[in-house]
Amino acid sequence: MSKSQEEKLPAPGNILDESQEVDLNELAKRDELKLAERKKLFRNIECENCIYLFSKKNWFRILCYKIVHHGKFETVIMFLIVGSSLKLVFDTYTDKLAPGDPIIKYSSYFDLCF
C-alpha cells in the first residue's frame, strides 16, 4: 500500500469512537426531551382543582396522573380483567363444594387479589 492509501484509511478506534459520540448525543437529546415532557404535567387541562380538592401541584394528583399515563398501565388493567374473569369461571364450578374444602379456602385468598 502506498502512503496516500494508508492516510485515507481511518484508524480502527476512530469509527467506534465517533459512532459512540453520536449515540451519546442522541441519548442526551432524548433525555432532555423526556425531562421537558415530564415538566409539562396536565397540559391541555383547564381545571385548577380536581373534584374541588386537589390542585395541579398536589402530590396525590400528580402521582395518579403519572400512574395512568405510564406505558404499562393498560397492560396491568387487562391482566386484572382477565384474572377476574378466570376467577369467575373457576367459581362457577366450585360453588357446590363444601365450605371447609381447601379449594374454597384458596379461592377466597385469591379473591383478595381481584
GROMACS elastic network, one bead per residue, 0.5 to 0.9 nm:
[ bonds ]
;  ai    aj funct       b0    kb
    1     4     6  0.82207   500
    1     5     6  0.62853   500
    1     6     6  0.67866   500
    2     5     6  0.54455   500
    2     6     6  0.64796   500
    2     7     6  0.88743   500
    3     6     6  0.51256   500
    3     7     6  0.62526   500
    3     8     6  0.88651   500
    4     7     6  0.51582   500
    4     8     6  0.64838   500
    5     8     6  0.52738   500
    5     9     6  0.66140   500
    6     9     6  0.54177   500
    6    10     6  0.83443   500
    7    10     6  0.75000   500
    9    12     6  0.87703   500
   10    13     6  0.82812   500
   10    14     6  0.67102   500
   10    15     6  0.72593   500
   11    14     6  0.54852   500
   11    15     6  0.73302   500
   12    15     6  0.62653   500
   12    16     6  0.75938   500
   13    16     6  0.56594   500
   13    17     6  0.62077   500
   13    18     6  0.87729   500
   14    17     6  0.50156   500
   14    18     6  0.60567   500
   14    19     6  0.85655   500
   15    18     6  0.53718   500
   15    19     6  0.63071   500
   15    20     6  0.86386   500
   16    19     6  0.51652   500
   16    20     6  0.60454   500
   16    21     6  0.85624   500
   17    20     6  0.51527   500
   17    21     6  0.62265   500
   17    22     6  0.87893   500
   18    21     6  0.50780   500
   18    22     6  0.63508   500
   18    23     6  0.86952   500
   19    22     6  0.51318   500
   19    23     6  0.61945   500
   19    24     6  0.85427   500
   20    23     6  0.50199   500
   20    24     6  0.59740   500
   20    25     6  0.84473   500
   21    24     6  0.50385   500
   21    25     6  0.60518   500
   21    26     6  0.85345   500
   22    25     6  0.50813   500
   22    26     6  0.61510   500
   22    27     6  0.85587   500
   23    26     6  0.50570   500
   23    27     6  0.60725   500
   23    28     6  0.85155   500
   24    27     6  0.50186   500
   24    28     6  0.60687   500
   24    29     6  0.85937   500
   25    28     6  0.50395   500
   25    29     6  0.62205   500
   25    30     6  0.86348   500
   26    29     6  0.50722   500
   26    30     6  0.61673   500
   26    31     6  0.85824   500
   27    30     6  0.50112   500
   27    31     6  0.60968   500
   27    32     6  0.85752   500
   28    31     6  0.50869   500
   28    32     6  0.62258   500
   28    33     6  0.86766   500
   29    32     6  0.50798   500
   29    33     6  0.62107   500
   29    34     6  0.86417   500
   30    33     6  0.50543   500
   30    34     6  0.61272   500
   30    35     6  0.85216   500
   31    34     6  0.50910   500
   31    35     6  0.60885   500
   31    36     6  0.85650   500
   32    35     6  0.50638   500
   32    36     6  0.61235   500
   32    37     6  0.85385   500
   33    36     6  0.50682   500
   33    37     6  0.60796   500
   33    38     6  0.86044   500
   34    38     6  0.61563   500
   34    39     6  0.86835   500
   35    38     6  0.51175   500
   35    39     6  0.63715   500
   35    40     6  0.89653   500
   36    39     6  0.51940   500
   36    40     6  0.66920   500
   37    40     6  0.53202   500
   37    41     6  0.76013   500
   38    41     6  0.61489   500
   40    43     6  0.59670   500
   41    56     6  0.84212   500
   41    62     6  0.78381   500
   41    65     6  0.81723   500
   41    66     6  0.87939   500
   42    45     6  0.54798   500
   42    46     6  0.84490   500
   42    56     6  0.74718   500
   42    62     6  0.86997   500
   42    65     6  0.80392   500
   43    46     6  0.82145   500
   45    48     6  0.82236   500
   47    50     6  0.69379   500
   47    55     6  0.87527   500
   47    56     6  0.84602   500
   48    52     6  0.84266   500
   48    54     6  0.81806   500
   48    55     6  0.57084   500
   48    56     6  0.60509   500
   49    53     6  0.59194   500
   49    54     6  0.51511   500
   49    56     6  0.65889   500
   50    53     6  0.58416   500
   50    54     6  0.50161   500
   50    55     6  0.63769   500
   50    56     6  0.78303   500
   50    61     6  0.79983   500
   51    54     6  0.67695   500
   52    55     6  0.79768   500
   54    57     6  0.78751   500
   54    58     6  0.57382   500
   54    59     6  0.86681   500
   54    60     6  0.77150   500
   54    61     6  0.63124   500
   55    58     6  0.52828   500
   55    59     6  0.89608   500
   55    61     6  0.74917   500
   56    59     6  0.85169   500
   56    61     6  0.68797   500
   56    62     6  0.73053   500
   57    60     6  0.87333   500
   57    61     6  0.74633   500
   57    62     6  0.69678   500
   58    61     6  0.54252   500
   58    62     6  0.63354   500
   58    63     6  0.87148   500
   59    62     6  0.51524   500
   59    63     6  0.60907   500
   59    64     6  0.86672   500
   60    63     6  0.50518   500
   60    64     6  0.62029   500
   60    65     6  0.85493   500
   61    64     6  0.51894   500
   61    65     6  0.61171   500
   61    66     6  0.86629   500
   62    65     6  0.50253   500
   62    66     6  0.61783   500
   62    67     6  0.86235   500
   63    66     6  0.51992   500
   63    67     6  0.61948   500
   63    68     6  0.86931   500
   64    67     6  0.51090   500
   64    68     6  0.61560   500
   64    69     6  0.85479   500
   65    68     6  0.53426   500
   65    69     6  0.61527   500
   65    70     6  0.85707   500
   66    69     6  0.52211   500
   66    70     6  0.59893   500
   67    70     6  0.52905   500
   67    71     6  0.87648   500
   67    72     6  0.88396   500
   67    73     6  0.67934   500
   68    71     6  0.83564   500
   68    72     6  0.89148   500
   68    73     6  0.60254   500
   68    74     6  0.82998   500
   69    72     6  0.85711   500
   69    73     6  0.71045   500
   70    73     6  0.55486   500
   70    74     6  0.83719   500
   71    74     6  0.71486   500
   71    75     6  0.80707   500
   72    75     6  0.51850   500
   72    76     6  0.62769   500
   72    77     6  0.87390   500
   73    76     6  0.52756   500
   73    77     6  0.62989   500
   73    78     6  0.87097   500
   74    77     6  0.50751   500
   74    78     6  0.61183   500
   74    79     6  0.85695   500
   75    78     6  0.51470   500
   75    79     6  0.61714   500
   75    80     6  0.86859   500
   76    79     6  0.50532   500
   76    80     6  0.62549   500
   76    81     6  0.87008   500
   77    80     6  0.51112   500
   77    81     6  0.62495   500
   77    82     6  0.87056   500
   78    81     6  0.50518   500
   78    82     6  0.61649   500
   78    83     6  0.84798   500
   79    82     6  0.52125   500
   79    83     6  0.60050   500
   79    84     6  0.84758   500
   80    83     6  0.50444   500
   80    84     6  0.59882   500
   80    85     6  0.84993   500
   80   113     6  0.87221   500
   80   114     6  0.68952   500
   81    84     6  0.51548   500
   81    85     6  0.61563   500
   81    86     6  0.86535   500
   81   114     6  0.85278   500
   82    85     6  0.50660   500
   82    86     6  0.61743   500
   82    87     6  0.85700   500
   83    86     6  0.51356   500
   83    87     6  0.61425   500
   83    88     6  0.86973   500
   83   114     6  0.72955   500
   84    87     6  0.50113   500
   84    88     6  0.62970   500
   84    89     6  0.87790   500
   84   111     6  0.85207   500
   84   113     6  0.87798   500
   84   114     6  0.57121   500
   85    88     6  0.51191   500
   85    89     6  0.63964   500
   85    90     6  0.86948   500
   86    89     6  0.50775   500
   86    90     6  0.61712   500
   86    91     6  0.86095   500
   87    91     6  0.60999   500
   87    92     6  0.86363   500
   87   107     6  0.81731   500
   87   110     6  0.81264   500
   87   111     6  0.78238   500
   87   114     6  0.82591   500
   88    91     6  0.50566   500
   88    92     6  0.62889   500
   89    92     6  0.51912   500
   89    93     6  0.71058   500
   90    93     6  0.56479   500
   90    94     6  0.65414   500
   90    95     6  0.89622   500
   90   107     6  0.86595   500
   91    95     6  0.59478   500
   91   104     6  0.87662   500
   91   107     6  0.79516   500
   92    95     6  0.59470   500
   92    96     6  0.87219   500
   93    96     6  0.72610   500
   93    97     6  0.85835   500
   94    97     6  0.55474   500
   94    98     6  0.89108   500
   94   103     6  0.79580   500
   94   104     6  0.72399   500
   95    98     6  0.83462   500
   95   104     6  0.84785   500
   96    99     6  0.88332   500
   97   100     6  0.84073   500
   97   101     6  0.67646   500
   97   103     6  0.85111   500
   97   104     6  0.75152   500
   98   101     6  0.54760   500
   98   104     6  0.79106   500
   99   102     6  0.85955   500
   99   104     6  0.65448   500
   99   105     6  0.80032   500
  100   103     6  0.85376   500
  100   104     6  0.70287   500
  100   105     6  0.71086   500
  101   104     6  0.54024   500
  101   105     6  0.65079   500
  102   106     6  0.61876   500
  102   107     6  0.83326   500
  103   106     6  0.52966   500
  103   107     6  0.59602   500
  103   108     6  0.86143   500
  104   108     6  0.61694   500
  104   109     6  0.87570   500
  105   108     6  0.52828   500
  105   109     6  0.66025   500
  105   110     6  0.88470   500
  106   109     6  0.50256   500
  106   110     6  0.62285   500
  106   111     6  0.86260   500
  107   111     6  0.62254   500
  108   112     6  0.68912   500
  109   112     6  0.54999   500
  109   113     6  0.75361   500
  110   113     6  0.55101   500
  110   114     6  0.69885   500
  111   114     6  0.52288   500
